[in-house]
Amino acid sequence: MIRFFSLAISALALCSAPLAAQDIVITGATLAKGDGSDPITNATVVVRNGRVVAAGSDVIAPAGVPVLDGTDSWVTPGLFASITNLGLVDVDAVSGSNDVAAGDSPFSAALDVAPAINPAAQDFGYSRAGGVTRASVTPTAGSSIFAGQGAVIDLGSDYDAVTRPRAFQFVEMGERGARLAGGSRTSVYALLLNALREAGQYGDDAQLRTAGRNGSVDTGDDLPLDSRLLGRAEREGDVLLTRFDAAALVPVVRGDQKLYVAVHRANDILSVLGLRDAFPDLDLVLIGATEGWLVADRIAAAGVPVITGALIDLPESFERLAATQSNVGRMVDAGVTVAIGGYESSGDHPRNLPQQAGNMVALNNVPGATGLSWGEAFAAITSIPATIGGMDGRAGVLAPGAHGDLVIWDGDPLEVGSAPVRVFIDGVEQPLDNHQTRLRERYRSLDESQLPPAYRR
């Protein structure tokens, strides 16, 4: 078992700045690299200056670096959770602590979750204790089919959570999109096509300029998008989007920002893939794709990745009549890149991703069903979502040059009885205490001597 050594980490408060990275060597562990390969026994992992240096069975531990004995333990990259609301909500039912959707906002595509993400939210600590080290944070559509711009974060115990702001734009299609657009899919596609057209014209024809820091006119190419949006630009009179929303969609049309599209029905998926006929630079990601297995060959040919939940098999709506537990496995077999995310799945909290992935492995034992191998399933919650999130080779994998995000487990991470015992992000060990563990300790030996008589046994 792991022999623990103490670290001066506050378990109750976030650090105002990231702690210094440690040099770490873990030996004798079962290693899962996260790249789709099978686990390796008696392996060694080396992390220096916050980055992975080496990981494998033939790695020699460098001299002078603290060594952790990983015997009887597993070491893996940190989990990468896709489609989460981490940092946007503390209590769902309390509007003051819930920034997931902005139904009354005059803006839609321009909404940006990055400034609202709160690393002190309870779910941060809870997810981190479950082995989640990075995640994509996704807004929810309010009054428009455009939910806004999501971000990629790390779950380190500091206030520097956002690592990639404006990583993607999220749009609702299908049945929910139809309701938001006026009651019909015809309106959804008209709104989306018009919005992309306006953004294309805005980006090509307008001069997105802003005053430079020295008073000169600056094109803004070296400034953040939110600064460039403030520039003066004339537009045609026949427009539906605000200037701010149209400018926010310019990177989508140019392929500089991914477009996450929530869609389920097979023919709706094909319609989304067809958007590239008019806008060939779109960098699409399908979200949900419950009937994706029916058109998996077309998705694979288009090279569009999918983020979906595992074992969604209830035909709960007309757009999901062909739902099957084998959806993920069949898409993977067809060559589709599939990440398992917290999307409308039973127990969809990010820390439950290993259970979802483990279920995909167990599905292979069901006659007629199609599941995933162990390596495929684990990659679906580590390296694949990291790649979709724009961190290919830098997160979700234990390979040279990757972030030093690693988790030490007391057993097979895809078994529900296993749990993380240590978590590192960028080579810094993280506190695992959270609201739930504090409640557990509080009530484990509660002093009942001061309770009113009615509460006494």
C-alpha positions as CSV (number, residue, x, y, z in Angstrom):
1,M,0.0,0.0,0.0
2,I,1.0,3.6,-0.4
3,R,3.3,4.9,2.4
4,F,2.0,8.4,3.1
5,F,4.2,11.4,3.8
6,S,2.8,14.7,5.1
7,L,2.5,17.9,3.0
8,A,1.7,21.3,4.2
9,I,-1.6,21.7,2.3
10,S,-4.6,23.5,3.8
11,A,-7.6,21.3,3.8
12,L,-10.0,24.0,4.5
13,A,-9.1,26.9,2.3
14,L,-8.0,27.5,-1.3
15,C,-4.5,28.9,-1.9
16,S,-4.4,32.3,-3.5
17,A,-1.7,31.1,-5.9
18,P,-0.7,27.6,-7.1
19,L,1.7,25.7,-4.9
20,A,5.1,24.7,-6.3
21,A,5.2,21.5,-8.2
22,Q,6.9,18.5,-6.6
23,D,9.3,15.9,-8.1
24,I,7.6,12.5,-7.7
25,V,8.5,9.0,-8.4
26,I,5.9,6.2,-8.0
27,T,7.2,2.6,-8.2
28,G,5.7,-0.9,-8.2
29,A,2.2,0.3,-9.2
30,T,-0.2,-1.0,-11.8
31,L,-0.1,1.7,-14.4
32,A,-2.9,2.8,-16.8
33,K,-1.6,5.4,-19.2
34,G,-5.0,6.6,-20.4
35,D,-4.1,6.2,-24.1
36,G,-6.3,3.1,-24.7
37,S,-3.6,0.6,-23.8
38,D,-4.0,-2.2,-21.3
39,P,-2.8,-1.7,-17.7
40,I,0.9,-2.4,-17.0
41,T,2.0,-4.1,-13.7
42,N,5.0,-3.2,-11.7
43,A,5.4,0.2,-13.4
44,T,7.2,3.4,-12.5
45,V,6.0,7.0,-13.1
46,V,8.3,10.0,-12.9
47,V,7.0,13.6,-12.6
48,R,9.4,16.5,-12.5
49,N,8.6,20.3,-12.4
50,G,4.9,19.5,-12.8
51,R,5.3,17.4,-16.0
52,V,5.4,13.7,-16.7
53,V,8.9,12.6,-17.6
54,A,8.4,8.9,-18.1
55,A,5.8,6.1,-17.3
56,G,6.2,2.4,-17.9
57,S,7.6,-0.9,-16.7
58,D,11.1,-0.2,-18.0
59,V,11.6,3.2,-16.3
60,I,14.4,3.7,-13.9
61,A,13.8,6.0,-10.9
62,P,16.2,9.0,-11.0
63,A,18.4,9.5,-7.9
64,G,17.5,12.2,-5.4
65,V,13.7,12.2,-6.1
66,P,11.2,11.2,-3.3
67,V,9.9,7.7,-4.1
68,L,6.3,6.5,-3.3
69,D,5.8,2.8,-3.0
70,G,2.9,2.0,-5.2
71,T,2.7,-1.7,-4.4
72,D,-0.9,-3.0,-4.5
73,S,-2.0,0.4,-5.9
74,W,-3.0,1.8,-9.3
75,V,-1.6,5.0,-10.8
76,T,-3.5,6.7,-13.6
77,P,-3.8,10.2,-15.2
78,G,-6.4,12.4,-13.7
79,L,-9.9,12.0,-15.0
80,F,-11.1,14.6,-17.6
81,A,-14.8,15.3,-17.1
82,S,-16.8,16.7,-20.1
83,I,-20.1,18.5,-20.0
84,T,-20.1,19.7,-16.4
85,N,-21.3,22.7,-14.4
86,L,-18.4,22.6,-12.0
87,G,-17.9,26.0,-10.5
88,L,-21.2,27.4,-11.8
89,V,-23.5,26.1,-9.1
90,D,-23.4,25.3,-5.4
91,V,-27.1,24.5,-4.9
92,D,-29.2,23.9,-8.0
93,A,-32.4,25.2,-6.4
94,V,-30.9,28.4,-5.1
95,S,-30.8,30.9,-7.9
96,G,-28.2,33.0,-6.2
97,S,-25.7,30.2,-6.3
98,N,-26.6,28.9,-9.8
99,D,-25.0,30.5,-12.9
100,V,-25.6,27.6,-15.3
101,A,-28.2,29.3,-17.5
102,A,-29.1,33.0,-18.2
103,G,-32.7,32.8,-19.4
104,D,-33.4,36.5,-19.0
105,S,-30.1,37.7,-20.5
106,P,-30.2,39.9,-23.7
107,F,-27.2,37.9,-24.9
108,S,-26.8,34.3,-25.9
109,A,-23.7,33.2,-27.9
110,A,-21.6,35.9,-26.2
111,L,-22.2,34.5,-22.7
112,D,-18.9,33.3,-21.3
113,V,-18.7,31.0,-18.2
114,A,-15.1,31.7,-17.4
115,P,-15.6,34.8,-15.2
116,A,-18.3,33.1,-13.2
117,I,-16.4,29.8,-12.4
118,N,-15.9,29.6,-8.6
119,P,-13.2,27.2,-7.5
120,A,-14.6,27.4,-3.9
121,A,-17.9,25.7,-5.1
122,Q,-18.5,22.5,-3.1
123,D,-18.4,20.3,-6.3
124,F,-14.8,21.2,-6.9
125,G,-13.6,19.4,-3.8
126,Y,-16.0,16.6,-4.2
127,S,-14.9,16.0,-7.8
128,R,-11.3,16.3,-7.0
129,A,-11.6,13.7,-4.3
130,G,-13.1,11.4,-6.9
131,G,-10.0,11.7,-9.2
132,V,-11.2,14.4,-11.5
133,T,-8.3,16.8,-12.3
134,R,-9.6,18.7,-15.4
135,A,-13.0,19.3,-16.9
136,S,-14.9,21.3,-19.5
137,V,-17.6,23.6,-18.0
138,T,-20.6,24.0,-20.1
139,P,-23.4,26.6,-19.9
140,T,-27.0,25.5,-20.4
141,A,-29.2,27.2,-23.0
142,G,-31.7,29.6,-21.5
143,S,-34.0,31.5,-23.9
144,S,-31.9,30.9,-27.0
145,I,-30.5,27.8,-28.8
146,F,-27.1,29.3,-28.0
147,A,-26.0,28.5,-24.5
148,G,-22.7,30.5,-24.7
149,Q,-19.1,29.7,-24.4
150,G,-17.7,27.0,-22.2
151,A,-14.2,26.8,-20.6
152,V,-11.6,24.1,-19.8
153,I,-10.5,24.1,-16.1
154,D,-8.2,22.3,-13.7
155,L,-9.4,21.4,-10.3
156,G,-6.4,22.5,-8.4
157,S,-6.8,23.9,-4.9
158,D,-6.2,27.6,-5.9
159,Y,-8.2,30.3,-7.7
160,D,-6.5,29.9,-11.1
161,A,-9.0,27.3,-12.3
162,V,-9.6,28.4,-15.9
163,T,-7.0,27.2,-18.3
164,R,-8.8,27.7,-21.6
165,P,-11.5,30.3,-21.6
166,R,-13.9,30.3,-24.6
167,A,-12.9,26.8,-25.5
168,F,-16.2,26.1,-27.3
169,Q,-19.6,27.4,-28.2
170,F,-22.6,25.3,-27.1
171,V,-25.8,25.1,-29.1
172,E,-29.0,23.1,-28.5
173,M,-30.6,21.3,-31.5
174,G,-33.2,18.6,-31.7
175,E,-36.4,18.7,-29.5
176,R,-35.1,21.1,-26.9
177,G,-33.6,23.4,-29.5
178,A,-36.9,23.3,-31.3
179,R,-38.8,24.5,-28.2
180,L,-36.3,27.3,-27.7
181,A,-36.4,28.3,-31.3
182,G,-40.2,28.6,-31.5
183,G,-41.6,25.1,-31.6
184,S,-40.1,23.4,-34.7
185,R,-36.8,22.1,-36.0
186,T,-37.3,24.2,-39.1
187,S,-36.9,27.2,-36.9
188,V,-33.8,25.7,-35.2
189,Y,-31.9,25.3,-38.4
190,A,-33.0,28.7,-39.8
191,L,-31.8,30.4,-36.6
192,L,-28.5,28.6,-36.6
193,L,-27.8,29.1,-40.3
194,N,-28.7,32.8,-40.0
195,A,-26.5,33.2,-37.0
196,L,-23.6,31.6,-38.7
197,R,-24.2,33.8,-41.8
198,E,-24.3,36.9,-39.7
199,A,-21.1,36.0,-38.0
200,G,-19.4,35.2,-41.3
201,Q,-20.4,38.6,-42.7
202,Y,-19.4,40.3,-39.5
203,G,-16.0,38.7,-39.4
204,D,-15.3,39.2,-43.1
205,D,-16.7,42.7,-43.7
206,A,-16.4,44.5,-40.4
207,Q,-13.3,46.1,-39.1
208,L,-13.1,44.8,-35.5
209,R,-10.9,47.5,-34.2
210,T,-10.3,48.9,-30.7
211,A,-8.2,51.7,-29.3
212,G,-4.7,50.5,-28.5
213,R,-3.1,50.9,-25.2
214,N,-1.2,53.9,-26.4
215,G,-4.2,55.5,-28.1
216,S,-3.4,54.1,-31.6
217,V,-5.8,52.0,-33.6
218,D,-5.2,48.3,-33.1
219,T,-6.6,45.4,-35.1
220,G,-6.9,43.5,-31.9
221,D,-5.4,40.3,-33.2
222,D,-3.1,40.1,-30.2
223,L,-5.9,40.9,-27.7
224,P,-8.4,38.6,-26.0
225,L,-11.7,38.1,-27.9
226,D,-13.7,40.1,-25.3
227,S,-11.5,43.1,-26.0
228,R,-11.9,42.9,-29.8
229,L,-15.7,42.6,-29.4
230,L,-15.8,46.2,-28.2
231,G,-14.5,47.5,-31.5
232,R,-16.6,49.6,-33.8
233,A,-18.2,47.7,-36.7
234,E,-21.0,48.5,-39.1
235,R,-23.4,45.7,-40.0
236,E,-26.3,45.3,-42.4
237,G,-29.7,46.3,-41.1
238,D,-31.2,42.8,-41.6
239,V,-29.8,41.2,-38.5
240,L,-31.2,39.2,-35.6
241,L,-28.1,38.8,-33.4
242,T,-26.7,41.5,-31.2
243,R,-23.3,42.8,-32.1
244,F,-21.8,41.0,-29.1
245,D,-23.4,37.7,-30.0
246,A,-22.5,37.9,-33.7
247,A,-18.9,38.7,-32.9
248,A,-18.7,35.8,-30.4
249,L,-19.7,33.4,-33.3
250,V,-16.9,34.7,-35.6
251,P,-14.3,32.2,-34.3
252,V,-16.9,29.4,-34.7
253,V,-17.4,30.1,-38.4
254,R,-13.7,30.4,-38.9
255,G,-13.0,27.1,-37.1
256,D,-11.0,28.7,-34.4
257,Q,-13.5,27.7,-31.7
258,K,-15.3,24.3,-31.4
259,L,-19.0,24.1,-31.9
260,Y,-20.6,21.7,-29.4
261,V,-24.0,20.6,-30.8
262,A,-26.5,18.8,-28.5
263,V,-28.4,16.5,-30.8
264,H,-29.9,13.0,-30.6
265,R,-32.0,11.8,-33.5
266,A,-30.1,10.1,-36.4
267,N,-31.4,12.4,-39.1
268,D,-30.7,15.4,-36.9
269,I,-27.1,14.2,-36.6
270,L,-26.9,14.1,-40.4
271,S,-28.3,17.5,-40.7
272,V,-25.7,18.9,-38.3
273,L,-22.9,17.2,-40.2
274,G,-24.4,18.8,-43.3
275,L,-23.7,22.3,-41.9
276,R,-20.2,21.9,-43.3
277,D,-21.6,22.2,-46.8
278,A,-22.3,25.8,-46.1
279,F,-19.6,26.4,-43.5
280,P,-16.7,24.1,-44.2
281,D,-14.5,25.3,-41.4
282,L,-16.8,24.4,-38.6
283,D,-15.1,22.3,-35.9
284,L,-18.0,20.2,-34.7
285,V,-18.5,18.1,-31.6
286,L,-21.7,16.1,-31.2
287,I,-23.2,16.0,-27.7
288,G,-25.5,13.3,-26.7
289,A,-26.0,11.5,-30.1
290,T,-28.3,8.8,-28.5
291,E,-29.0,7.4,-32.0
292,G,-25.5,7.9,-33.2
293,W,-25.0,4.2,-33.7
294,L,-27.5,4.3,-36.6
295,V,-25.3,6.7,-38.6
296,A,-21.9,5.9,-37.0
297,D,-20.3,5.3,-40.3
298,R,-21.3,8.9,-41.4
299,I,-20.0,10.4,-38.2
300,A,-16.7,8.6,-38.5
301,A,-16.3,9.6,-42.1
302,A,-16.9,13.2,-41.1
303,G,-14.2,13.0,-38.4
304,V,-16.5,14.5,-35.8
305,P,-16.1,13.4,-32.2
306,V,-18.9,12.6,-29.8
307,I,-19.4,13.2,-26.1
308,T,-22.2,11.1,-24.6
309,G,-23.3,9.2,-21.5
310,A,-22.9,5.5,-21.1
311,L,-25.8,3.0,-21.0
312,I,-28.5,5.5,-22.1
313,D,-31.2,3.1,-23.3
314,L,-34.6,4.5,-22.5
315,P,-36.7,5.7,-25.5
316,E,-37.9,8.7,-23.4
317,S,-38.6,10.9,-26.3
318,F,-39.2,10.7,-30.0
319,E,-35.6,11.7,-30.8
320,R,-34.4,8.7,-28.7
321,L,-36.5,5.9,-30.0
322,A,-33.4,3.9,-31.0
323,A,-31.6,4.3,-27.7
324,T,-29.4,1.4,-26.8
325,Q,-26.8,0.5,-24.2
326,S,-24.6,-0.5,-27.1
327,N,-24.5,3.0,-28.6
328,V,-21.0,3.9,-27.4
329,G,-19.5,0.5,-28.3
330,R,-21.0,0.5,-31.7
331,M,-19.8,4.0,-32.5
332,V,-16.3,3.2,-31.4
333,D,-16.3,0.0,-33.5
334,A,-17.3,2.1,-36.5
335,G,-14.3,4.4,-35.9
336,V,-16.0,7.3,-34.1
337,T,-14.0,9.1,-31.4
338,V,-16.2,8.9,-28.3
339,A,-15.8,10.4,-24.9
340,I,-18.0,9.5,-22.0
341,G,-19.1,12.6,-20.2
342,G,-21.6,13.6,-17.6
343,Y,-24.5,13.9,-20.0
344,E,-27.9,12.8,-18.9
345,S,-26.6,9.6,-17.4
346,S,-27.6,7.9,-14.2
347,G,-25.4,9.3,-11.5
348,D,-23.9,11.9,-13.9
349,H,-21.8,13.7,-11.3
350,P,-18.2,13.9,-12.7
351,R,-16.7,11.6,-10.0
352,N,-19.0,8.8,-11.2
353,L,-17.3,8.7,-14.6
354,P,-15.2,5.5,-13.6
355,Q,-18.5,3.8,-12.9
356,Q,-19.9,4.7,-16.3
357,A,-16.7,3.5,-18.0
358,G,-16.7,0.3,-15.9
359,N,-20.2,-0.4,-17.0
360,M,-19.1,-0.3,-20.6
361,V,-16.5,-3.0,-19.9
362,A,-19.1,-5.1,-18.1
363,L,-21.4,-4.7,-21.0
364,N,-19.2,-7.1,-23.0
365,N,-20.7,-9.9,-20.8
366,V,-24.2,-9.2,-21.9
367,P,-25.2,-11.4,-24.9
368,G,-25.7,-9.4,-28.0
369,A,-24.4,-6.2,-26.5
370,T,-21.4,-4.2,-27.6
371,G,-19.1,-2.7,-24.9
372,L,-15.6,-1.4,-24.7
373,S,-12.3,-2.9,-23.7
374,W,-10.8,-1.8,-20.4
375,G,-8.3,0.5,-22.2
376,E,-10.9,1.9,-24.5
377,A,-13.2,2.6,-21.6
378,F,-10.6,4.3,-19.5
379,A,-9.4,6.4,-22.4
380,A,-13.0,7.6,-22.9
381,I,-12.8,9.4,-19.5
382,T,-9.2,10.6,-19.8
383,S,-7.2,11.2,-23.0
384,I,-10.2,11.3,-25.4
385,P,-12.1,14.1,-23.7
386,A,-8.9,15.9,-23.1
387,T,-8.2,15.8,-26.8
388,I,-11.7,17.0,-27.7
389,G,-11.1,19.8,-25.2
390,G,-8.0,20.9,-27.0
391,M,-5.4,19.3,-24.7
392,D,-4.2,16.5,-26.9
393,G,-1.2,14.8,-25.3
394,R,-1.1,17.3,-22.4
395,A,-3.9,16.0,-20.2
396,G,-5.6,12.7,-19.5
397,V,-2.5,10.7,-20.3
398,L,0.7,9.7,-18.6
399,A,3.2,10.4,-21.3
400,P,6.3,12.6,-21.5
401,G,5.5,16.2,-21.5
402,A,1.9,15.9,-20.2
403,H,0.7,17.7,-17.2
404,G,1.6,16.0,-13.9
405,D,-2.0,15.1,-13.2
406,L,-2.1,11.7,-11.6
407,V,-4.3,9.7,-9.3
408,I,-3.2,6.9,-7.0
409,W,-6.1,4.4,-6.4
410,D,-6.4,1.6,-3.9
411,G,-7.6,-0.7,-6.6
412,D,-8.9,-0.9,-10.2
413,P,-10.3,2.5,-10.9
414,L,-13.2,1.1,-13.0
415,E,-14.4,-1.0,-10.0
416,V,-17.0,0.8,-7.8
417,G,-15.2,-0.4,-4.7
418,S,-12.0,1.5,-5.5
419,A,-11.2,5.1,-4.6
420,P,-8.4,7.6,-5.0
421,V,-6.0,7.9,-2.1
422,R,-3.8,10.7,-3.5
423,V,-4.4,13.2,-6.3
424,F,-1.8,15.4,-8.0
425,I,-2.4,18.3,-10.4
426,D,0.6,19.7,-12.2
427,G,2.7,17.8,-9.7
428,V,1.1,19.3,-6.7
429,E,-0.7,17.0,-4.2
430,Q,-4.2,18.1,-3.6
431,P,-6.4,18.0,-0.5
432,L,-9.1,15.3,-0.7
433,D,-11.3,16.7,2.1
434,N,-14.6,18.1,1.0
435,H,-18.1,19.0,2.2
436,Q,-19.1,15.4,2.4
437,T,-16.1,14.1,4.2
438,R,-16.5,17.0,6.8
439,L,-20.1,16.0,7.3
440,R,-19.1,12.4,7.8
441,E,-16.6,13.3,10.4
442,R,-19.0,15.7,12.1
443,Y,-21.7,13.2,12.5
444,R,-19.6,10.1,13.1
445,S,-19.3,10.9,16.8
446,L,-21.9,13.6,17.3
447,D,-22.3,14.8,20.9
448,E,-26.0,14.5,21.7
449,S,-25.7,15.7,25.3
450,Q,-27.0,19.1,24.5
451,L,-30.0,18.1,22.4
452,P,-33.5,19.0,23.6
453,P,-35.4,16.2,25.3
454,A,-37.6,15.5,22.2
455,Y,-34.5,14.5,20.3
456,R,-33.1,12.1,22.9
457,R,-33.5,8.5,22.5
